[in-house]
Amino acid sequence: MDAAYRFASVSTFADYRALLRARQRLGPLRGHGRWLRYPFVAVLFLATLWWLGGLSAHWSLHLRWDVAKWIVGLVLFIPLVDLFFDQVVGRWVYSRHAAANRPMTASVDADGVSWAVDDWSGRVAWNGLKNAVVTADHLFLFIGKLEAIPLPRRGLAGGDWEGFLAFATERLPQPPVRG
């Protein structure tokens, strides 16, 4: 019989953000969509200017401060909005999750994964997992498109992270995505 691995940790906002990034790794852009949105917005902005005829003026008119200040403002405004949604709205969304800032325990054995948070718990067999994403600090076992069981490295009893990853990888239905 294979040894069981046990995890005990408190869910944090950093874990939530790592889960969001892991979920993006499973998407069509493989996690690159976050940074591709900036060039996309710039191209959309320039295409809109061209369509409205704003680029038909002589280039020296675009270098005037009364025009350039709006472009500089836009270049600064878009990342600030992104930062606002990532930190402020993200923390608000995280605080609404049932497992937010709560202790979670998990047990991984040859049959599957069991977990518990406060008064609710669950168990899933290895063949019931849809996907897995492994990062330097987490293994996320996806039981659906959005839901995952987070197994943080810091919560592993005994600290044999590499041994645990080898144990889990050989039982997963498909190799985990590296994140």
Order of alpha helices (4+ residues) and beta strands (2+ residues): beta-alpha-alpha-alpha-alpha-alpha-beta-beta-beta-beta-beta-beta-alpha-beta
